[in-house]
């Protein structure tokens, strides 16, 4: 019987082979720039990149069946995500992190939530103009910790909202239709929820809610600070 670890090894090997193919094509392009003019060259490069993204997404989906929860210091966790996500921004200062202080110590799978948040942040950045801010807001109440990712892009058409988390549904030209579906499954695997609100022409907010186990320390009313 194939175990979850076996699946991960299989995905890892497939990813490695696809990476080798992609690197070989890039080297061909570097040493022979004229290949860019060949019919279907760009489409081939795009297909390889999309295939690699699909394997990574499917690998992440398998991880949902093997949660590894641990105590997480949210302020450290979010600071690390903020720093790594800034590399995706044309202007890193436009990625704004707002955190309630103090935040409680939570108990969840940090690798899965890290992956889910990066997916949402990446989508928000791709939906935004280079000079448009993307905001990550984190706060808690007595039952949940809330993560909001907001962009000021073009928004999501109303007819697309009903299918947003449907597997293989995408509105992107080169999308796989896996990202949001897998992100939602990552959150639900931890008894959380993922919701979306969007206004065309104004922007979109994705909200993650993860249950937390509170200590006896009283949590103050949310007061967020920017960083």
N, C-alpha and C positions, 0 to 999 in steps of 0.2 A: 504494500500500500504506500502511495506517495504521501509523504508528510509535508507540512507547511515549510519546513526547512528545505526539503527536496525541491519544492516549487521555487523557492527563493534562489537556490543554486541554478536551477534551469533558467530562470529569468536573467540571472546574472550572466550566464554563459551566452545567452542570446543577445543581451545588451552589448557584451564585449565584441561579438562578431559584427553586429551592426555598426558599432563604433569604429572598428577596423575598416569596414567598407567606406564609412563616411570620411575617415582620415585619408584613405587612399584617393578618394575622389577629390578631396581638397588639395592634396599634393599634386595630382594631375593638373588641377586648375592653376595652381601656383607656378608650376614649371612649364605649363603649356596654356597660357591665357586664352589662346584662340579657341579652346574647347567650349568656352562660354557661348560661342556663337553656334555651336552644334544644335540641331533640332533636339528638343526634349531634355537638354542638359539641365536647365533650371528645374524642370519638373522632376527629374531624377533626384537632384539634390534635395528638393523639398520633400519628396517621398521618403527618402532615407531619414531625414530629420523627423518627419512625422511618425515613422515607424519606431524610431528610438524613443520618442515621447510616449507612444502608445505602450511600449514594453515597460517603461518606467512607471506609467500609470497603473498597468495591470499588476506589476510587482507590488506597488503600494496598496492596491486593493487586497492582495493576499495577506498583507500584514494586519489587516483588520481582524483576522481570525486568531491572532496571537498577541493580544494586548500585553504591554509591559508597563503597567502604571507605577508611578513613584511620586514621592512628595516633590513639588515644584515650587520654587520661589518665583512668583510671577514677575516681579520687577526685573530680576536677572534674565529670566526667560524672554520677556518682551524686549529688553534692551538688546539682547543678542539677535533677535529677529529683526529689529529696527536697523541695526548696524549692517547685517547681511543683505537686507532688502534695499538699502540705499544704493548698492552697486547697480541695481536695475534702473535707477533714475538718471535722467539727463542732468538734473539739478538735485543732488541728494537732500538739500535743505528743504525741498518741497514735499518730502515724506515726513509727515508730522505724527509724532507719537504723543498721545494724551493718556496719562495713567492716573487713576485714583490713588491717593496715598493716605494710609498704607493699604496695600493689597494683601489678602490672606494667603497663607501657604495652601496650595491645592494638591489634589491627588488625581492625576490622570497620566495618560501615556504621552510624554513630551515629544517623542519622535513623530507620532501621528499628528498631534496638534500643530507641531512645527510645519509639517508638510502641508496640512490643510490651510494654515494661515498664509504660507508662502504662495500657494495656488491662488488664493483670493487677492493677495497683494499684487501678484504678477498680473492677474486679470485687470485689476483696477488701474495699474500703470499703463497697460496696453490700451485701455479705453480712454486714457487721458491725453491731452496735449502736453507737449514738453514743458510748458510753463504753467501747468495746472497742478494744484496740490492734491496729494492723496493722504487721507487721515486715518490713522489707526487709533481707536479709542478702547480703553480697557477699564472696566469698573465692576464692582461686585455688589450683590445684595446678600440677604441672609440665606439664600438658597442656591444662587448661581453666580458664576463669573461670566461676564459679557465681553465679547470681542466684536467691535464694529470696524469694518473696512469700507471707507467712503471715497468715491471718486466724483469728479464733476465733469464727466464725459458726456457722451451723447445719450446715455440711458438705454434701457432695453425696451424694445417694442412690446406693447401689451399682449399681442398674440403669441409672443415667444415666452412670456412669463409662465404659462401653464406647462411648458415643456422643458423648463430651464434645467431641471435635475434628471431628465430622462436620459438613459444610457444611449450614447451615440448621437444625441441631438446636439447640433452646433449651428451657430450663426456666423462662425469665423470661416474665412476662406480656406485656411489650412488646419482647421480644428479637428480633433479626433472625436469630440463628443464624449470624452471620458472624464475630463478634469472636474467639473462640478458634481457629477454623479459620484465619483470616487471621494471627493471632498466631503460630500454629505454623508456618505457611508462611514467615513472616518470619524465624523462627529457623532453619528448615531451609535456607533460601536461603543462609545463612551457615555451613553445615555444622554447625549446632548442633542441640540437642535441647530439647524442652519436655515435661516430665512433670508429673503431678499425683498427689498423695496426699491422701486426705480421710477423715475419720471423722465420721459423722453425730453431731451434737450437740456436737462438739469443734472442728471447723474444717478448713481446707484449706491446703495448701502447693503452689504451682506453682514448679517449678525449671527454670531455663534454664541450659544448658551451652553455652558458646561456645569453640571451640578458640582457643588463643593461640600466638603465636610468641614464644618466650622469648629474652631476651638472655642473656648469659653470667652475669648477676647471679643469684646464688642466691636463691630465694624461701624465706623462713622458714616454719616451721610456722604454720598459720592462727591468728592471735590477733585476735579481732574487738573493736572498740571501738564503743560506742554514740554516736550524735549525735542 
